[in-house]
Protein backbone atom coordinates (compact mmCIF):
# COMPACT_ATOMS: atom_id res chain seq x y z
CA UNK A 1 0.00 0.00 0.00
CA UNK A 2 2.84 2.39 0.90
CA UNK A 3 4.58 1.67 -2.42
CA UNK A 4 1.33 2.36 -4.26
CA UNK A 5 0.93 5.71 -2.49
CA UNK A 6 4.51 6.63 -3.33
CA UNK A 7 3.97 5.81 -6.99
CA UNK A 8 0.81 7.91 -7.06
CA UNK A 9 2.59 10.84 -5.42
CA UNK A 10 5.51 10.55 -7.82
CA UNK A 11 3.19 10.53 -10.84
CA UNK A 12 1.30 13.60 -9.62
CA UNK A 13 4.54 15.50 -8.90
CA UNK A 14 5.93 14.70 -12.35
CA UNK A 15 2.83 16.21 -13.97
CA UNK A 16 2.01 19.07 -11.63
CA UNK A 17 0.55 21.56 -14.08
CA UNK A 18 -1.59 18.97 -15.81
CA UNK A 19 -2.78 17.57 -12.49
CA UNK A 20 -3.65 21.01 -11.11
CA UNK A 21 -5.57 22.08 -14.22
CA UNK A 22 -7.53 18.83 -14.23
CA UNK A 23 -8.11 19.05 -10.48
CA UNK A 24 -9.48 22.58 -10.76
CA UNK A 25 -12.25 21.35 -13.06
CA UNK A 26 -13.11 18.61 -10.56
CA UNK A 27 -13.09 21.11 -7.66
CA UNK A 28 -15.35 23.46 -9.60
CA UNK A 29 -17.84 20.68 -10.33
CA UNK A 30 -17.96 19.60 -6.68
CA UNK A 31 -18.09 23.22 -5.53
CA UNK A 32 -21.13 23.90 -7.72
CA UNK A 33 -22.80 20.66 -6.58
CA UNK A 34 -22.37 21.60 -2.91
CA UNK A 35 -23.61 25.17 -3.42
CA UNK A 36 -26.64 23.99 -5.41
CA UNK A 37 -27.48 21.34 -2.81
CA UNK A 38 -27.14 23.92 -0.05
CA UNK A 39 -29.39 26.37 -1.88
CA UNK A 40 -31.95 23.63 -2.45
CA UNK A 41 -31.78 22.74 1.23
CA UNK A 42 -32.28 26.40 2.14
CA UNK A 43 -35.48 26.56 0.08
CA UNK A 44 -36.71 23.26 1.57
CA UNK A 45 -35.94 24.47 5.11
CA UNK A 46 -37.79 27.69 4.41
CA UNK A 47 -40.81 25.71 3.21
CA UNK A 48 -40.76 23.47 6.29
CA UNK A 49 -40.35 26.48 8.59
CA UNK A 50 -43.35 28.18 7.01
CA UNK A 51 -45.44 25.06 7.54
CA UNK A 52 -44.20 24.42 11.09
CA UNK A 53 -46.87 25.00 13.70
CA UNK A 54 -49.48 25.34 10.96
CA UNK A 55 -51.97 22.55 10.35
CA UNK A 56 -51.75 21.09 6.87
CA UNK A 57 -55.09 19.26 7.03
CA UNK A 58 -57.20 22.41 6.87
CA UNK A 59 -59.54 23.53 4.09
CA UNK A 60 -60.57 27.20 4.13
CA UNK A 61 -63.75 28.49 2.49
CA UNK A 62 -64.36 32.15 1.62
CA UNK A 63 -67.35 34.13 0.31
CA UNK A 64 -67.77 34.23 -3.47
CA UNK A 65 -70.13 34.94 -6.35
CA UNK A 66 -72.10 32.34 -8.28
CA UNK A 67 -71.20 31.90 -11.93
CA UNK A 68 -74.30 30.04 -13.09
CA UNK A 69 -78.08 30.12 -12.47
CA UNK A 70 -79.38 27.56 -10.00
CA UNK A 71 -82.93 26.75 -8.80
CA UNK A 72 -84.36 30.06 -9.93
CA UNK A 73 -81.45 32.17 -8.74
CA UNK A 74 -79.49 34.15 -11.30
CA UNK A 75 -75.73 34.03 -11.64
CA UNK A 76 -73.58 36.70 -10.00
CA UNK A 77 -75.29 36.23 -6.63
CA UNK A 78 -73.11 36.86 -3.57
CA UNK A 79 -72.73 33.84 -1.30
CA UNK A 80 -72.43 34.89 2.34
CA UNK A 81 -71.02 32.34 4.77
CA UNK A 82 -72.44 32.22 8.29
CA UNK A 83 -71.11 31.17 11.66
CA UNK A 84 -74.01 28.73 11.95
CA UNK A 85 -72.54 26.86 8.95
CA UNK A 86 -69.92 25.46 11.31
CA UNK A 87 -72.34 23.22 13.18
CA UNK A 88 -73.91 21.98 9.94
CA UNK A 89 -70.52 21.14 8.42
CA UNK A 90 -69.45 19.21 11.52
CA UNK A 91 -72.77 17.31 11.66
CA UNK A 92 -73.09 16.43 7.95
CA UNK A 93 -69.44 15.49 7.45
CA UNK A 94 -68.62 13.90 10.80
CA UNK A 95 -66.73 11.05 9.10
CA UNK A 96 -64.01 13.38 7.80
CA UNK A 97 -64.38 16.64 9.77
CA UNK A 98 -62.90 16.85 13.25
CA UNK A 99 -63.74 20.50 13.87
CA UNK A 100 -64.57 23.76 12.11
CA UNK A 101 -64.43 27.43 12.95
CA UNK A 102 -65.74 30.68 11.52
CA UNK A 103 -64.12 34.10 11.20
CA UNK A 104 -65.79 37.50 11.16
CA UNK A 105 -64.41 40.99 11.52
CA UNK A 106 -65.46 44.39 12.81
CA UNK A 107 -63.03 46.72 11.08
CA UNK A 108 -64.58 49.93 12.37
CA UNK A 109 -64.49 49.04 16.06
CA UNK A 110 -62.10 50.99 18.27
CA UNK A 111 -60.25 49.37 21.17
CA UNK A 112 -59.11 51.74 23.88
CA UNK A 113 -57.59 52.12 27.32
CA UNK A 114 -56.75 55.23 29.28
CA UNK A 115 -53.33 55.12 27.63
CA UNK A 116 -54.12 54.83 23.89
CA UNK A 117 -56.64 53.84 21.21
CA UNK A 118 -56.55 51.28 18.38
CA UNK A 119 -58.76 51.84 15.35
CA UNK A 120 -58.16 48.63 13.37
CA UNK A 121 -61.07 46.69 14.91
CA UNK A 122 -61.03 43.01 15.84
CA UNK A 123 -61.63 39.52 14.44
CA UNK A 124 -64.26 37.17 15.82
CA UNK A 125 -62.87 33.63 15.86
CA UNK A 126 -63.20 30.11 17.20
CA UNK A 127 -60.50 28.43 19.34
CA UNK A 128 -59.36 26.41 16.30
CA UNK A 129 -57.48 29.39 14.87
CA UNK A 130 -54.74 28.70 17.40
CA UNK A 131 -54.02 25.36 15.71
CA UNK A 132 -54.64 26.33 12.10
CA UNK A 133 -52.43 29.44 12.22
CA UNK A 134 -48.93 30.03 13.51
CA UNK A 135 -50.03 31.88 16.62
CA UNK A 136 -47.72 31.69 19.62
CA UNK A 137 -49.13 32.64 23.01
CA UNK A 138 -46.58 34.54 25.08
CA UNK A 139 -48.83 35.62 27.99
CA UNK A 140 -52.07 34.17 29.30
CA UNK A 141 -54.23 31.91 27.13
CA UNK A 142 -56.17 31.87 23.90
CA UNK A 143 -59.95 31.83 23.44
CA UNK A 144 -61.37 28.47 24.56
CA UNK A 145 -64.60 26.51 24.13
CA UNK A 146 -66.05 27.81 27.37
CA UNK A 147 -65.63 31.36 26.08
CA UNK A 148 -67.56 30.32 22.97
CA UNK A 149 -70.32 28.46 24.83
CA UNK A 150 -70.89 31.26 27.35
CA UNK A 151 -70.32 34.16 24.94
CA UNK A 152 -67.75 35.72 27.25
CA UNK A 153 -66.52 39.21 26.49
CA UNK A 154 -62.83 38.37 26.46
CA UNK A 155 -60.16 39.52 24.04
CA UNK A 156 -56.72 38.35 22.91
CA UNK A 157 -54.23 41.02 21.83
CA UNK A 158 -51.09 40.87 19.74
CA UNK A 159 -47.89 41.80 21.54
CA UNK A 160 -47.68 44.99 19.45
CA UNK A 161 -51.23 46.10 20.35
CA UNK A 162 -50.73 45.15 23.99
CA UNK A 163 -47.69 47.42 24.22
CA UNK A 164 -49.64 50.23 22.56
CA UNK A 165 -52.55 49.94 24.98
CA UNK A 166 -50.69 49.10 28.20
CA UNK A 167 -47.07 50.08 27.63
CA UNK A 168 -45.90 46.54 28.44
CA UNK A 169 -47.41 43.40 26.91
CA UNK A 170 -46.83 41.45 30.14
CA UNK A 171 -49.20 43.81 32.01
CA UNK A 172 -52.11 43.39 29.60
CA UNK A 173 -53.46 40.04 30.85
CA UNK A 174 -56.20 40.52 33.45
CA UNK A 175 -56.86 44.15 32.55
CA UNK A 176 -59.77 45.44 30.51
CA UNK A 177 -60.18 47.39 27.29
CA UNK A 178 -63.16 49.29 25.92
CA UNK A 179 -64.74 48.45 22.56
CA UNK A 180 -68.23 48.99 21.13
CA UNK A 181 -69.18 50.67 24.41
CA UNK A 182 -68.43 47.56 26.48
CA UNK A 183 -65.59 46.30 28.66
CA UNK A 184 -63.55 43.31 27.43
CA UNK A 185 -61.15 41.34 29.61
CA UNK A 186 -57.72 40.64 28.15
CA UNK A 187 -57.03 36.91 28.64
CA UNK A 188 -53.93 36.51 26.47
CA UNK A 189 -51.21 38.10 24.37
CA UNK A 190 -49.84 36.39 21.26
CA UNK A 191 -46.96 36.76 18.83
CA UNK A 192 -47.16 36.26 15.07
CA UNK A 193 -44.99 37.06 12.07
CA UNK A 194 -47.56 39.26 10.34
CA UNK A 195 -50.91 39.00 12.16
CA UNK A 196 -51.63 41.77 14.68
CA UNK A 197 -55.43 41.78 14.79
CA UNK A 198 -57.16 41.57 18.16
CA UNK A 199 -59.45 38.54 18.55
CA UNK A 200 -62.68 37.87 20.45
CA UNK A 201 -64.99 34.82 20.71
CA UNK A 202 -67.34 34.51 17.74
CA UNK A 203 -70.40 34.15 19.96
CA UNK A 204 -69.55 37.33 21.88
CA UNK A 205 -69.26 39.14 18.54
CA UNK A 206 -72.74 37.90 17.58
CA UNK A 207 -74.21 39.05 20.87
CA UNK A 208 -72.83 42.59 20.79
CA UNK A 209 -73.66 43.12 17.09
CA UNK A 210 -77.32 42.10 17.30
CA UNK A 211 -76.85 38.42 16.48
CA UNK A 212 -75.09 39.18 13.22
CA UNK A 213 -74.01 35.81 11.85
CA UNK A 214 -72.01 36.90 8.82
CA UNK A 215 -68.60 35.28 8.42
CA UNK A 216 -65.93 35.92 5.83
CA UNK A 217 -64.07 32.60 6.30
CA UNK A 218 -64.67 29.09 7.61
CA UNK A 219 -61.76 26.79 8.40
CA UNK A 220 -62.46 23.05 8.41
CA UNK A 221 -60.00 20.57 9.88
CA UNK A 222 -60.30 17.20 8.16
CA UNK A 223 -58.87 13.84 9.16
CA UNK A 224 -57.74 10.69 7.34
CA UNK A 225 -56.23 12.46 4.34
CA UNK A 226 -53.33 10.64 2.68
CA UNK A 227 -53.36 11.58 -0.99
CA UNK A 228 -54.24 14.62 -3.04
CA UNK A 229 -57.37 12.79 -4.23
CA UNK A 230 -58.48 12.46 -0.59
CA UNK A 231 -58.06 16.20 -0.13
CA UNK A 232 -60.06 17.01 -3.24
CA UNK A 233 -62.83 14.58 -2.26
CA UNK A 234 -63.09 16.09 1.23
CA UNK A 235 -63.21 19.58 -0.27
CA UNK A 236 -66.07 18.60 -2.58
CA UNK A 237 -68.08 16.96 0.20
CA UNK A 238 -67.91 20.09 2.33
CA UNK A 239 -68.70 22.23 -0.71
CA UNK A 240 -71.79 20.05 -1.32
CA UNK A 241 -72.96 20.75 2.24
CA UNK A 242 -72.50 24.48 1.82
CA UNK A 243 -74.09 24.41 -1.65
CA UNK A 244 -77.24 22.82 -0.24
CA UNK A 245 -77.34 25.26 2.65
CA UNK A 246 -76.80 28.40 0.52
CA UNK A 247 -78.54 27.17 -2.64
CA UNK A 248 -75.87 27.20 -5.32
CA UNK A 249 -74.66 24.55 -7.76
CA UNK A 250 -72.22 22.11 -6.11
CA UNK A 251 -69.97 22.30 -9.18
CA UNK A 252 -69.93 26.12 -9.20
CA UNK A 253 -66.31 26.80 -8.26
CA UNK A 254 -66.85 30.57 -8.16
CA UNK A 255 -69.55 30.44 -5.50
CA UNK A 256 -66.93 29.87 -2.82
CA UNK A 257 -63.22 30.52 -2.97
CA UNK A 258 -61.35 27.58 -1.45
CA UNK A 259 -57.82 27.17 -0.17
CA UNK A 260 -57.08 23.48 0.32
CA UNK A 261 -54.00 23.59 2.52
CA UNK A 262 -53.51 19.81 2.36
CA UNK A 263 -53.41 19.68 -1.45
CA UNK A 264 -51.16 22.73 -1.49
CA UNK A 265 -48.82 21.07 1.01
CA UNK A 266 -48.56 17.90 -1.09
CA UNK A 267 -47.90 19.95 -4.24
CA UNK A 268 -45.18 21.98 -2.56
CA UNK A 269 -43.60 18.89 -0.99
CA UNK A 270 -43.48 17.22 -4.41
CA UNK A 271 -41.95 20.38 -5.88
CA UNK A 272 -39.23 20.28 -3.20
CA UNK A 273 -38.49 16.67 -4.19
CA UNK A 274 -38.23 17.59 -7.87
CA UNK A 275 -36.03 20.55 -6.98
CA UNK A 276 -33.65 18.32 -5.03
CA UNK A 277 -33.53 15.80 -7.88
CA UNK A 278 -32.91 18.55 -10.42
CA UNK A 279 -30.07 19.97 -8.35
CA UNK A 280 -28.40 16.56 -8.16
CA UNK A 281 -28.73 16.08 -11.93
CA UNK A 282 -27.33 19.54 -12.74
CA UNK A 283 -24.54 19.14 -10.20
CA UNK A 284 -23.54 15.71 -11.41
CA UNK A 285 -23.44 16.88 -15.02
CA UNK A 286 -21.25 19.79 -13.92
CA UNK A 287 -19.02 17.30 -12.13
CA UNK A 288 -19.00 15.11 -15.22
CA UNK A 289 -17.06 17.73 -17.16
CA UNK A 290 -14.28 17.49 -14.59
CA UNK A 291 -14.38 13.71 -14.59
CA UNK A 292 -13.99 13.65 -18.38
CA UNK A 293 -10.88 15.76 -17.92
CA UNK A 294 -9.50 13.29 -15.38
CA UNK A 295 -10.20 10.41 -17.76
CA UNK A 296 -8.41 12.20 -20.62
CA UNK A 297 -5.42 12.90 -18.41
CA UNK A 298 -5.27 9.26 -17.39
CA UNK A 299 -5.33 8.19 -21.05
CA UNK A 300 -2.39 10.52 -21.70
CA UNK A 301 -0.64 9.18 -18.62
CA UNK A 302 -1.07 5.59 -19.81
CA UNK A 303 0.26 6.54 -23.22
CA UNK A 304 3.33 8.24 -21.74
CA UNK A 305 4.03 5.30 -19.46
CA UNK A 306 3.58 2.55 -22.01
CA UNK A 307 7.27 1.69 -21.79
CA UNK A 308 7.15 1.60 -18.01
CA UNK A 309 4.07 -0.61 -18.04
CA UNK A 310 5.76 -2.98 -20.47
CA UNK A 311 8.78 -3.34 -18.19
CA UNK A 312 6.57 -4.02 -15.20
CA UNK A 313 4.63 -6.64 -17.11
CA UNK A 314 7.86 -8.22 -18.40
CA UNK A 315 9.26 -8.68 -14.88
CA UNK A 316 6.08 -10.37 -13.70
CA UNK A 317 3.64 -7.64 -12.70
CA UNK A 318 0.10 -8.94 -12.87
CA UNK A 319 -2.57 -7.08 -14.86
CA UNK A 320 -4.46 -6.53 -11.60
CA UNK A 321 -1.58 -4.50 -10.11
CA UNK A 322 -1.45 -2.26 -13.21
CA UNK A 323 -5.24 -1.85 -13.11
CA UNK A 324 -5.13 -1.00 -9.40
CA UNK A 325 -2.44 1.64 -9.86
CA UNK A 326 -4.25 3.49 -12.67
CA UNK A 327 -7.58 3.38 -10.81
CA UNK A 328 -5.93 4.52 -7.58
CA UNK A 329 -4.30 7.49 -9.33
CA UNK A 330 -7.63 8.51 -10.84
CA UNK A 331 -9.48 8.20 -7.52
CA UNK A 332 -6.69 10.10 -5.74
CA UNK A 333 -6.84 13.07 -8.14
CA UNK A 334 -10.65 13.16 -8.06
CA UNK A 335 -10.91 12.79 -4.28
CA UNK A 336 -8.15 15.27 -3.43
CA UNK A 337 -9.50 18.11 -5.52
CA UNK A 338 -13.08 17.05 -4.86
CA UNK A 339 -12.64 17.48 -1.13
CA UNK A 340 -11.19 20.93 -1.78
CA UNK A 341 -14.40 21.74 -3.66
CA UNK A 342 -16.46 20.41 -0.72
CA UNK A 343 -14.60 22.62 1.75
CA UNK A 344 -14.89 25.73 -0.43
CA UNK A 345 -18.57 25.07 -1.16
CA UNK A 346 -19.35 24.58 2.53
CA UNK A 347 -17.48 27.78 3.37
CA UNK A 348 -19.43 29.77 0.78
CA UNK A 349 -22.71 28.39 2.13
CA UNK A 350 -21.76 29.43 5.65
CA UNK A 351 -21.05 32.94 4.38
CA UNK A 352 -24.41 33.03 2.55
CA UNK A 353 -26.21 31.80 5.69
CA UNK A 354 -24.51 34.53 7.74
CA UNK A 355 -25.42 37.27 5.26
CA UNK A 356 -28.95 36.01 4.62
CA UNK A 357 -29.91 35.57 8.27
CA UNK A 358 -33.43 34.41 9.07
CA UNK A 359 -35.72 34.49 6.05
CA UNK A 360 -39.19 33.11 5.45
CA UNK A 361 -38.40 31.46 2.14
CA UNK A 362 -34.69 30.67 2.52
CA UNK A 363 -33.32 29.28 5.77
CA UNK A 364 -30.09 27.56 6.83
CA UNK A 365 -28.62 26.83 3.34
CA UNK A 366 -25.99 24.43 4.64
CA UNK A 367 -25.16 20.79 3.91
CA UNK A 368 -25.12 18.21 6.67
CA UNK A 369 -22.95 15.13 7.16
CA UNK A 370 -25.33 12.90 5.21
CA UNK A 371 -25.11 15.08 2.08
CA UNK A 372 -21.33 15.36 2.42
CA UNK A 373 -21.14 11.56 2.66
CA UNK A 374 -23.24 11.20 -0.51
CA UNK A 375 -20.98 13.63 -2.35
CA UNK A 376 -17.90 11.75 -1.12
CA UNK A 377 -19.31 8.46 -2.40
CA UNK A 378 -20.14 10.14 -5.72
CA UNK A 379 -16.54 11.36 -5.87
CA UNK A 380 -15.06 7.92 -5.37
CA UNK A 381 -17.39 6.34 -7.92
CA UNK A 382 -16.71 9.07 -10.48
CA UNK A 383 -12.96 8.80 -9.89
CA UNK A 384 -13.07 5.06 -10.41
CA UNK A 385 -15.12 5.45 -13.60
CA UNK A 386 -12.72 8.12 -14.87
CA UNK A 387 -9.78 5.77 -14.50
CA UNK A 388 -11.52 2.58 -15.57
CA UNK A 389 -11.13 2.86 -19.33
CA UNK A 390 -7.52 4.11 -19.23
CA UNK A 391 -6.75 1.27 -16.78
CA UNK A 392 -8.32 -1.30 -19.08
CA UNK A 393 -6.22 0.08 -21.93
CA UNK A 394 -3.09 -0.23 -19.79
CA UNK A 395 -3.92 -3.85 -18.95
CA UNK A 396 -4.22 -4.71 -22.66
CA UNK A 397 -0.70 -3.45 -23.40
CA UNK A 398 1.47 -6.40 -24.46
CA UNK A 399 4.94 -6.39 -22.85
CA UNK A 400 6.82 -6.99 -26.12
CA UNK A 401 5.04 -4.15 -27.95
CA UNK A 402 5.40 -1.85 -24.96
CA UNK A 403 9.17 -2.43 -24.78
CA UNK A 404 9.47 -1.50 -28.47
CA UNK A 405 7.52 1.73 -27.89
CA UNK A 406 9.63 4.88 -28.07
Long-range contacts (C-beta under 8 A, 24 or more apart in sequence): 4-324, 4-325, 4-328, 7-325, 8-325, 8-328, 8-329, 8-332, 11-301, 11-329, 12-329, 12-332, 12-333, 15-297, 15-301, 18-297, 18-300, 19-297, 19-333, 21-293, 22-290, 22-293, 22-294, 22-297, 22-333, 22-337, 23-333, 23-336, 23-337, 23-340, 24-337, 25-289, 25-290, 25-293, 26-287, 26-290, 26-291, 26-293, 26-294, 26-333, 26-334, 26-337, 26-338, 26-341, 27-290, 27-337, 27-338, 27-340, 27-341, 27-344, 28-286, 28-290, 28-341, 29-283, 29-286, 29-287, 29-288, 29-289, 29-290, 29-291, 29-341, 30-287, 30-290, 30-337, 30-338, 30-339, 30-340, 30-341, 30-342, 30-345, 30-375, 30-379, 31-341, 31-342, 31-344, 31-345, 31-348, 32-283, 32-286, 32-287, 32-345, 33-280, 33-283, 33-284, 33-286, 33-287, 33-341, 33-345, 33-375, 34-341, 34-342, 34-345, 34-346, 34-349, 34-367, 34-375, 35-345, 35-348, 35-349, 36-279, 36-282, 36-283, 37-276, 37-279, 37-280, 37-283, 37-367, 37-371, 37-375, 38-345, 38-346, 38-349, 38-352, 38-365, 38-366, 38-367, 39-279, 39-365, 40-275, 40-276, 40-279, 41-364, 41-365, 41-366, 41-367, 41-371, 42-352, 42-353, 42-356, 42-362, 42-363, 42-364, 42-365, 42-366, 43-272, 43-275, 43-361, 43-362, 44-272, 44-275, 44-276, 45-362, 45-363, 45-364, 45-365, 46-359, 46-360, 46-361, 46-362, 46-363, 47-268, 47-269, 47-272, 47-361, 49-360, 49-363, 50-360, 50-361, 51-265, 52-134, 53-134, 53-136, 54-132, 54-133, 54-134, 54-261, 55-131, 55-132, 55-221, 55-261, 56-261, 56-262, 56-265, 57-221, 57-222, 57-223, 57-225, 57-261, 57-262, 58-132, 58-219, 58-220, 58-221, 58-222, 58-261, 58-262, 59-219, 59-220, 59-222, 59-231, 59-234, 59-235, 59-238, 59-258, 59-259, 59-260, 59-261, 59-262, 60-217, 60-218, 60-219, 60-220, 60-258, 60-259, 60-261, 61-217, 61-218, 61-219, 61-220, 61-238, 61-239, 61-242, 61-256, 61-257, 61-258, 62-216, 62-217, 62-256, 62-257, 62-258, 62-259, 63-216, 63-256, 63-257, 64-254, 64-255, 64-256, 64-257, 65-254, 65-255, 66-248, 66-249, 66-252, 66-254, 66-255, 67-252, 67-253, 67-254, 67-255, 68-249, 68-252, 70-247, 70-248, 70-249, 70-252, 71-247, 73-247, 73-248, 77-248, 79-246, 79-248, 79-255, 79-256, 80-214, 80-246, 81-214, 81-215, 81-216, 81-217, 81-218, 81-242, 81-246, 81-256, 82-213, 82-214, 82-215, 83-202, 83-206, 83-213, 83-214, 83-215, 84-213, 85-215, 85-218, 85-242, 85-245, 86-126, 86-218, 88-241, 88-245, 89-218, 89-220, 89-238, 89-241, 89-242, 92-241, 93-220, 93-234, 93-237, 93-238, 93-241, 96-222, 96-223, 96-224, 96-234, 96-237, 97-220, 97-221, 97-222, 97-223, 97-238, 98-221, 98-222, 98-223, 99-128, 99-220, 99-221, 100-126, 100-128, 100-218, 100-219, 100-220, 100-221, 101-125, 101-126, 101-127, 101-128, 101-129, 101-132, 101-202, 101-218, 101-219, 102-126, 102-202, 102-215, 102-217, 102-218, 103-129, 103-202, 103-215, 103-216, 103-217, 103-218, 103-219, 104-202, 104-205, 104-212, 104-214, 104-215, 104-216, 105-197, 105-216, 106-180, 106-205, 106-209, 109-179, 109-180, 110-179, 111-155, 111-161, 111-165, 111-177, 111-178, 111-179, 111-184, 111-198, 112-165, 112-177, 112-178, 112-179, 113-165, 113-166, 113-175, 113-177, 113-178, 115-164, 115-165, 115-166, 115-167, 116-164, 116-165, 118-161, 118-164, 118-165, 118-198, 120-196, 120-197, 120-198, 121-197, 121-198, 122-155, 122-179, 122-197, 122-198, 122-199, 122-200, 122-205, 123-197, 123-198, 123-199, 123-200, 124-199, 124-200, 124-201, 124-202, 124-204, 124-205, 124-206, 125-199, 125-200, 125-201, 125-202, 126-201, 126-202, 128-219, 128-221, 129-199, 129-219, 131-221, 132-219, 132-221, 133-192, 133-195, 134-192, 134-193, 135-190, 135-191, 135-192, 135-195, 136-190, 136-191, 136-192, 137-188, 137-189, 137-190, 137-191, 138-169, 138-189, 138-190, 138-191, 139-169, 139-170, 139-172, 139-173, 139-188, 139-189, 140-172, 140-173, 140-174, 140-186, 140-187, 140-188, 140-189, 141-187, 141-188, 142-187, 142-188, 142-190, 143-187, 143-188, 143-199, 143-200, 143-201, 147-187, 147-201, 147-203, 147-204, 148-201, 148-202, 148-203, 149-203, 150-203, 151-201, 151-203, 151-204, 151-206, 151-207, 152-185, 152-201, 152-204, 153-182, 153-183, 153-184, 153-185, 153-200, 153-204, 153-208, 154-184, 154-185, 154-186, 154-187, 154-200, 154-201, 154-204, 155-179, 155-184, 155-185, 155-186, 155-187, 155-198, 155-199, 155-200, 156-186, 156-187, 156-188, 156-189, 156-190, 156-198, 156-199, 156-200, 157-186, 157-188, 157-189, 157-190, 157-198, 158-189, 158-190, 158-191, 158-192, 158-195, 158-196, 158-197, 158-198, 159-189, 159-190, 159-191, 160-196, 161-196, 161-198, 162-186, 162-189, 180-208, 180-209, 182-208, 193-360, 222-262, 225-262, 227-266, 228-262, 228-263, 228-266, 228-267, 230-262, 231-260, 231-262, 231-263, 231-266, 232-260, 232-263, 234-262, 235-260, 235-263, 284-378, 287-378, 287-382, 288-382, 290-334, 291-334, 291-382, 291-383, 291-385, 291-386, 292-386, 294-330, 294-333, 294-334, 294-383, 294-386, 294-387, 295-330, 295-385, 295-386, 295-387, 295-389, 295-390, 297-333, 298-326, 298-329, 298-330, 298-386, 298-387, 298-390, 298-391, 299-389, 299-390, 299-393, 301-326, 301-329, 301-390, 302-326, 302-390, 302-391, 302-393, 302-394, 302-397, 305-394, 306-397, 306-402, 306-405, 307-402, 307-403, 307-405, 307-406, 309-394, 309-397, 309-402, 310-397, 310-398, 310-399, 310-400, 310-401, 310-402, 310-403, 310-405, 311-399, 311-402, 311-403, 313-397, 313-398, 313-399, 313-402, 314-399, 314-403, 319-395, 322-391, 322-394, 322-395, 323-391, 323-392, 323-394, 323-395, 326-387, 326-390, 326-391, 326-394, 327-384, 327-387, 327-388, 327-391, 328-387, 329-387, 330-383, 330-384, 330-386, 330-387, 330-388, 330-390, 330-391, 331-380, 331-383, 331-384, 331-387, 332-383, 333-383, 334-379, 334-380, 334-382, 334-383, 334-386, 335-376, 335-379, 335-380, 335-383, 338-375, 338-376, 338-379, 338-383, 339-376, 339-379, 342-372, 342-375, 342-376, 346-372
